[in-house]
Amino acid sequence: MKRAQRWFIALVFGWMAFSPNHATAQLTPSDNPFPLLPGLEQPVEFWKKIFTEHSISQLVFFDPLDMSKIYEVLDVGEESRSDRYIDGERARVAAAHEVDIDRVKVQRGIKERTAAGLKRANRFLAQMQQIFRERGVPVELTYLPLIESSYNIAARSHAGALGMWQFMPRTARQFLRVSRSIDERKDPIESTRAAATFLKQAHDSLGNWPLAITAYNFGPSGMARAVAEVGSDDLVEVIQKYDHPRWGYPPKNFYAEFLAAVEIGKNIDQYFPGLELDEPVAIQEVALRGNASLAAVMKSTGLKRDEFLEWNPALAGSRMIPAGYRVKLPVDRKMAAIVEVRQAPARQQSSVLRHRVKRGETVVHIAKRYGTSPERIIRINRISKVKLLRIGSTLLIPRL
């Protein structure tokens, strides 16, 4: 890629997937949207062992270039080990097997975490899969949280990702309500809707599911750049040839981990015989027609505060609930009529706004942020469907 082109990263083809003139190939029932790509056989088998055979108390030393080669499995207990300890053990294993230390990588087993995740998953899995069906997205993608969070709705990463689907704040705000008072990343149903939308957009932009799934870890813009630089939409070729500081072990292995998770999730009795799954949770949703106080809504449901927030974890820091929010309730619970809070009259706003393009933004992202349509942004700014948006350039944003 030429140096000048590196300034152009917000891809208009993010919009093209939603254009009525953009043709998208339709999958037939016989098509496999998640192929085991040649070259990923060993990584998938490796991750199946990490997920189902090796304990959290074990460190697995293996060859990252030949993942069928496990040098040693060391029992170290569940407590974390320092980098100095890990590097020392890698050096020891490398010397014992007469290989360069770069050919020795370490992975802790997660058998217990996987079992706990599958147990939790059964609470919401049927509803999650129904959401994906409604959006025309393969239901196998609902096994991604097994990798991301083990289906823990309270999971939080050191980088700030939160919830079952581990959305970062910036990405989440494109699809969910995320603020100091409300964070729908914690809501298993709302975050699943967001994940389905994100993955569908990534697939429509990148053209195949191996790339789209990897984009869940590496970002759609990052994957688009990788594909452009390598000149191929074959994930294995991108894994082998793309050179970037962030293109490391996690994104290169993400699709293989996903394939392993799908295999395990569909065959729980084979990998975890006798595992007792949580009972499915039946949820009803009631959309608020206007803003309302948390206290008024809780009173209308007859639920105690702790019970209400267990059903609506996104509202843990709220006093007011915005109009349109879908209150989650047990199916046998009635919600009495509540007094709606009238919204203050909105000030007259300009019909056109201006937006400065930032790194990684697409027309779709910008349209969602301002509540307008990608088509109108394309039209008012006279953008070609194959043109790239320039970082720092200004777009006119028409309001709907």
N, C-alpha and C positions, 0 to 999 in steps of 0.2 A: 504494500500500500504506500502511495506517495505521501511525503510528509504533509503536504497541504491538505490531503484528504483526512488526516487524523483529527482535524478541527471539526469535521462534519460527522456527528455520531447519532443525532436524533433522527431515526429512520422513518420516512413517511410510510413505508410499507406496513407499519403498525396500524395505519388507518385502512390500508387497502383490503384487509381481511373483512372489513365491515361495509365495503362498497358493494352496492347491488350488482355492479358490473364485474366484480372480481370473482372468478370461478374458483371454487374449492373442490378438490377431488373428494368424492363420497366413498366411504369405506363400505365394502360388502361384508356380510357376516363371516365369510371365509377368510377375510384379511386379518392379519395379526398386527395390530397397531404398535405392539411392543416386542419387536423381534429380538432374539438373542443374536446379536451381531457377531460375525466371525472375528475372533480375537478377544471376546469378552467371556468365553466359556470358563476359563480359570478364575477370573475375578468374581463371577457370580457364585461359583462353588465355594470360593474362599469366604465370601460374605455370608453364605448360608451356614457355614461352620461357625463363624463369629457370632451370628445371631442365635444359633440353636445348640451348639456343642461346647463352646468355651465360656467358662464362668467369668464373672466380673473380677474375681480374684486372680485371674490368669493373664499374663502378658504373652502374646503370640509373636514370635520373631519370624519374619518371612522375607522372601525376596520380592520387592515391589515390581520387578520386571518379569518375574515368573511366579505368580501367586499360588501355583500348585506346590511350590517348594516352601514348606514350613520347617525352619531350622530347629526350633525349640519352643516349648511351651513352659513357662516359668510360673510357679505359684508364689504370689507375692502378697496376698491378702487384698482386702478391698480398699485400703487407704491409698491415697495418691502417692506417687513416687516423683522425686525431683528429676529435673532434666539431667543433672550430673549423674544420678544413679542410672537413668535410662541410657545415656551415652556410654557409660562404663560397661553396661551389659551388652550393648550393641557391639562395642569393640571386642568384648570377650567372645561373643558368638561369631563375629566375623573372623577372628583369629582361629577359632576352633574349626571353622568350615573352610578356611583358606579362601575367603572372598573379600573384596573391597568393602569397607564399612557402608558405602553408599548402597550396597546390595542387601543391606539388613534394615528392615523397618519394623516398627513395633505397633501392635494393635491390641488393646484390651478387649477381652471377651464381654459380651452383653447378653448372655443367655437369660439371666434373671430379668433384665430390663425388657427383653423381647416378650417373655411370658407375661409379665405384668401389663405391657402395652396391649397385647392381644386380649387379655382379660378385660381391660378397660374399654377397648374398642367396641366391644359388643353392645355397649350402652347406646351408642349413637350410629353405628355403622349402617344400619338399614336406612335411616334418614339421610345420612351422608350420601349413600349410593343413589337414593331417589333424587336428591338435588343434582347430582352429576348427570343422571339420566335426563332430567328436565332440561338441562343445558346442552344436551347432545355431546357429552364428554364421557369417555370410557370410565366405567365404575372402578376398574382396577386402580385408578389413580387415588382412590380413597385409602390405599395402603401406604401412601407417602408419609403420613404422620408417624408410622411405625419407625421410620428413619429419623424424622425431624424431632419428635417429642415423646415417642412411645404413647401417643394419645393422651398426654397429660395437658389439660387445659390451662394449668398454672405454670407450665414450663417457661423458663426465662434463660436466655443465653447471655454470656458475658458481653456480647456485642449489642444487646438490646432487643433481640428477637423475642417475641412473646406468643404464648398460646399453643394450641395443638398444632397449628400450621406454621408456627415460627415466623410470622411476618415481622419484618423490620418496620419501624414507624413510617418512614418515607413511602415505602411501597404500600403499606396498609392504608394510608390516607387516600390512595387512589380508589379504594373499594369499600372502605369501612369508616365508621365514626371513630376517630382516635383523638382524644383530648385529655386534659387533666381530670375531667369529670366523668368521661365515658370512654371505654376502650373495648371495642367489639372484637379485638383479637382474642379476648378471653372467652368469647361466646362460641361454643363448638359449632352451632348451626350457622351463625352469620359468617364466621371465618371460613366455613366450608363453602358457602356461596361465593365468597371472595376468591378462594383458592380455585374453584371451578372456572370462574371468569378469567383469572390470571392465566391459568394453564391453557384455556381455549384461545386466548389472545396470543400467547406464546407459540402455540401450535400453528395458528393461522399465519403468523408472521414468519416463522422459521421453516415451516413446511413438513416437519415430521415430529413424531413423539420423542424419539431419543434426544433430539436437540432441545425440544420444549421442556422435557423433564430436567435435563441438565441446566437449562436456564432458570429453573426454580432455585438452584443453588448459585449459579454464576451470574444470573441476570440476563434478560432478553437482549439488551444492547450489547453486553459482553459477548454473548453467543453470536450475535449478528456480526460483530467485528471479527470474531474467530473464524467464522465461516467465510467471510470476505477475504481475509488474509490467506487462509489455506486454499481457498478456491474450490471447496467441496462441502456438501451438506451431509457427508458420511461422518458420524460421530467418532468412529474409531480412527479415521484419518485425521480428524481434528485433534483427538487425544494425542496422537503420535507426532503431529507436525507443528501444532500451534505453540508459540513461545511467548509467554506473558508472565510477569511476576505473580499474578493472582491465579494463574492457570496451573494449579498444583494438585496435590493428592485428593482433596475433597471433591472438587468438581469433576475430575477425571474418573472418579469411582462412583459418582452419584447414580448414574443410570444402572450400573451393575448392582448397586445396593438395592435400588428400586425393584429390579427383576427378582432378586433374592427375597425381598419383602413380599412381593405378590405371590411367589411360590409358597412361602411359609403361611401367609394369611389365608390362602385358599385350601391349605392342607394342614390345619392345626393339629388334627388327631395324629397325623404322621410324625410331626416334629415335636409336639408336646402332648403325648397321649395322656388322657385323664385330666387335662387342664379344665377347670371349672370357669366358665365365662360369666361376666356380670349379666344381670338381667337387662334386656332392652328397656330403654326409657321412652315412654310415649309422651310427646310434647305437643301442646297446642300453642298457637301464636295469635295474639290480639294486637293489631296495629293501632296505635294512638292517633286519633284524628286531630289532636292539638297538643301543645305543650302541657305538661302536667307535673306536679311535684311528686317526688318519689314517695313521700309519706301518703299522699292521696291515692296513688296507684296501689301501694301495699295494702292500705286499708280496704280498698275496693276488692282485693283478691281474698282477704281474710287470712293471708299467710303472715307468719311472723317474719321479722326482718331477716334473720339468718336463713330461713326457708326460702324467702323470696329471692335473696341474693344468690342462693345456691342454684336456683333456676335461671337467674339473670346476672351472671358474674361480671358482665360488662359494666354494670351500674354500681359497682362497689364504692366508687368515689363520687356518686351523683347526688344532687339535691333536686335537680330538675331533669325531666326526661323529655327529649325533643319529640315533636310531632313526627309521625311515621315510624317511630321505633316499635319493633315487634316485641311485645312483652311475652315472655315464655312462661307457661303454666302447665301443671299436670292436666291431663285430659279430663279428669273428673272435677276440676275446679271451675266455678263460675266467677266471672269478673263483673262486678256491679258497675253501673254507670258512674262516672266521676265528673267533677266540675272541670271543664277544660279551661286552660289559661289562654286568654286571648293574646295574640301576638301584637306588638306595637306596629302601627302602620309603617311600612318600609319607605325610606326616603327614595325619591325619584333617582334612578340610576342611569348612567349613560348607556346607550345601546351597544357601544363598542368599548372594549378594554384593550390595553396593550400588555403583552407578556414578553419577557426577555427569556430566550431559550437557554436552558441549563443542560449540563452534561447528562446524557442518558434519556432525555425526554423525547417522546414521540408525539405525533399529532393526537393519537388516541388518549394518551395520558393527559395532555393539555386540555383536550375537550372535556374529559371527565372532571378535571379540577374546576372548570368554570361553568359546568352544566350546560354546555352547548354540544353541537354535533361536529364530528371530524369533517364531514362534507362541507359545512359552512366555513370552517377555518381554511380548508383547502381552496374553496372558491374565492373568498374575500382576499386571500393573500396570493392568489394565482400560483399555487404550488403545483408542480408536476408530480405525478404519482411516483416517479422514480427518482425525484430530487431528494437530497438530504438537507435537513435543517442545520443551520450553522449556529454553533454555540455563541451566545451573545447577540444574535440577531433578534429583532423585535417583530412579533406577530400581532396582527389585529385580531381580537377575539370577539365575535358577535354573540350577543346574548340571545337565548331562545325566548 
